[in-house]
């Protein structure tokens, strides 16, 4: 099956043990370090701790550590490739004590990893627009014991003003421009990361807010599903 340009492996019954998955997790982390994508000790420990396979539908769990996105319940929902999490969190500078807003709960895996990174002093708020995906991600987080993550079923492009300002914001879907409410809810000195769609495709871009505006830096080219909601990419824009 092909999904958004990726070749997705066929569904199958889970056959790997906890021990095998743990070994694959360690190998993946070592590979990410070798590739230069993973440097932060806190992000490293979070990736080692959170069992990615528990956030993936059973027919795809054996593929948990392959570098492919995998389908989730909901409309056009996927869990991103394993390397995507340090790819976002490293340039974002996600660290202990941060208040972190994630736009796109998905499977809940990213929120779990972020929760481990920010620690007890920090806070994770995750928003999801699709009710089916929201229920799936919420159930995964609760089963894994992450009951203090604030979960919001709403249009993530509008942000969550109740808990602003945010030290860090990650938009896990492609947008043609950064939603204004998210920049408003970002703290001065804070950072936001998002795939931004332009004439040549999607650029993963980091924005840093100052008292006078925001600077930006392109990290690399990426391929993500489109943001939905008020600030989403329409079919006309995509074509």
C-alpha positions in Angstrom: 0.0 0.0 0.0 1.2 3.5 -0.9 0.3 6.4 1.4 1.4 10.0 0.7 4.4 8.7 -1.4 5.5 6.2 1.2 5.3 2.4 0.7 3.4 1.0 3.7 4.1 -2.6 4.7 1.2 -5.0 4.7 -0.8 -5.6 7.9 0.1 -8.7 9.9 -0.4 -10.3 13.3 2.0 -9.1 15.9 4.8 -11.6 16.4 7.6 -9.8 18.2 8.2 -10.0 21.9 8.8 -7.1 24.4 12.4 -8.1 24.4 12.7 -7.9 20.7 11.0 -4.5 20.6 13.3 -3.2 23.3 16.3 -4.3 21.3 15.0 -2.6 18.2 14.3 0.5 20.2 17.9 0.7 21.4 19.2 0.0 17.9 17.0 2.8 16.5 18.2 5.3 19.1 21.9 4.4 18.4 21.2 4.9 14.7 19.6 8.3 15.3 22.7 9.3 17.3 25.0 8.1 14.5 23.1 10.0 11.9 23.5 13.2 14.0 19.7 13.6 14.5 19.8 12.9 18.2 22.0 14.8 20.6 20.0 15.7 23.7 20.4 13.3 26.6 16.8 14.0 27.7 15.3 13.2 24.3 17.5 10.1 24.0 16.3 8.8 27.3 12.7 9.6 26.4 13.0 7.6 23.1 14.5 4.7 25.0 11.7 4.7 27.6 8.5 5.1 25.6 7.5 1.8 23.7 6.6 3.1 20.3 4.9 -0.2 19.4 2.2 0.4 22.1 1.1 3.5 20.1 0.5 1.7 16.8 -2.5 -0.4 15.7 -1.8 -4.1 16.2 -1.6 -5.1 12.5 1.4 -2.7 12.1 3.2 -3.1 15.5 5.9 -5.3 14.1 7.0 -2.4 11.9 7.3 0.0 14.8 10.9 0.9 14.3 11.0 1.0 10.5 11.4 4.4 8.9 7.9 4.5 7.5 4.8 6.3 8.7 2.0 3.9 9.7 -1.8 4.3 9.4 -3.9 5.2 12.4 -7.7 5.3 13.0 -9.2 8.5 11.7 -9.1 10.5 8.5 -5.7 10.5 6.8 -4.0 9.9 10.2 -0.5 8.4 10.6 2.2 8.0 13.1 5.3 9.6 11.7 8.6 7.8 11.1 10.8 7.3 14.2 13.4 9.9 13.2 10.7 12.6 13.0 10.6 13.0 16.7 14.2 14.1 17.3 14.0 15.9 13.9 11.3 18.1 15.5 12.4 18.2 19.2 16.1 18.8 18.8 15.9 22.1 16.8 12.9 23.1 18.9 15.2 22.8 21.9 12.5 20.9 23.9 13.8 20.5 27.4 13.0 20.1 31.1 10.4 22.4 32.5 8.9 23.6 29.2 5.2 24.1 28.6 4.8 22.4 25.2 1.8 22.6 22.9 1.5 19.9 20.2 -0.9 20.4 17.3 -1.8 16.9 16.2 -2.1 14.3 18.9 -2.2 11.4 16.5 -1.3 8.1 18.2 -0.2 9.9 21.4 3.4 8.8 21.0 4.8 12.2 20.4 3.0 13.6 23.5 4.4 10.7 25.6 8.0 11.3 24.4 7.5 15.1 25.0 6.2 14.4 28.5 9.3 12.4 29.4 11.5 15.2 28.0 9.8 18.1 29.9 9.6 16.2 33.1 7.6 16.8 36.2 8.3 20.6 36.1 6.9 20.9 32.6 3.6 20.4 30.9 2.3 18.9 27.7 -0.9 20.0 25.9 -1.9 18.1 22.8 -4.7 19.0 20.4 -6.4 16.8 17.8 -9.2 17.8 15.3 -10.3 14.3 14.3 -12.5 12.7 17.0 -11.6 9.1 16.0 -7.9 9.8 16.1 -8.4 11.7 19.4 -10.0 8.7 21.1 -7.3 6.4 19.9 -4.4 8.6 21.1 -6.1 9.3 24.4 -6.6 5.6 25.1 -3.0 4.9 24.2 -1.7 7.6 26.6 -4.0 6.5 29.4 -3.0 2.9 29.0 0.7 3.9 29.1 0.2 5.9 32.3 0.4 9.4 30.8 -2.7 10.7 32.5 -1.4 14.3 33.2 -1.1 15.2 29.5 -3.8 17.8 28.7 -5.8 16.5 25.7 -8.0 18.8 23.7 -10.4 17.8 20.9 -10.4 20.9 18.8 -8.9 22.8 15.8 -5.2 23.0 16.8 -4.6 25.9 14.5 -6.6 28.0 17.0 -4.3 26.9 19.8 -5.4 26.6 23.4 -5.4 30.0 25.0 -6.4 28.7 28.4 -2.9 27.7 29.1 -0.8 30.2 27.1 1.9 31.2 26.8 3.8 28.2 25.5 7.6 27.8 25.6 7.5 25.4 22.6 4.9 24.6 20.0 5.1 21.8 17.4 2.7 21.6 14.4 2.8 18.1 13.1 1.0 18.7 9.8 1.9 20.9 6.8 0.5 24.4 6.6 1.0 27.2 4.1 1.5 29.8 6.9 1.8 29.6 10.6 -1.6 30.1 12.2 -1.7 33.5 13.8 -3.2 32.3 17.1 -0.3 30.0 17.6 2.3 32.7 17.2 0.3 34.9 19.6 0.3 32.1 22.2 4.0 31.5 21.9 6.0 33.0 24.7 8.6 35.7 23.9 11.9 33.7 23.5 9.9 30.6 22.6 10.2 28.4 19.5 7.6 26.9 17.1 8.4 24.2 14.5 6.2 23.2 11.6 6.3 21.9 8.0 5.6 24.9 5.8 4.3 24.3 2.3 5.8 26.4 -0.5 6.4 26.3 -4.2 9.0 23.5 -3.9 7.3 21.3 -1.3 7.4 21.3 2.5 10.2 22.8 4.5 10.5 22.0 8.2 11.0 25.4 9.7 11.8 26.7 13.2 10.4 30.1 14.3 11.8 32.0 17.3 9.7 34.7 18.7 11.2 38.0 20.0 9.7 41.1 21.4 9.7 42.7 17.9 8.8 39.7 15.7 9.9 36.2 14.7 13.0 34.9 13.0 12.9 31.6 11.0 15.3 28.9 10.0 14.7 26.0 7.5 15.9 22.7 8.8 15.2 20.3 5.9 12.6 19.1 3.3 9.9 16.9 4.7 6.6 15.2 3.7 3.6 15.5 6.1 -0.1 15.3 5.8 -1.9 18.6 5.6 -3.2 20.6 8.5 -6.9 20.6 8.8 -9.2 23.2 10.2 -9.5 27.0 9.8 -5.8 27.3 8.8 -5.6 24.0 6.9 -4.5 23.4 3.4 -7.4 23.2 1.0 -7.6 20.7 -1.9 -7.4 23.7 -4.3 -4.2 24.9 -2.6 -2.7 21.4 -2.7 -3.4 20.9 -6.4 
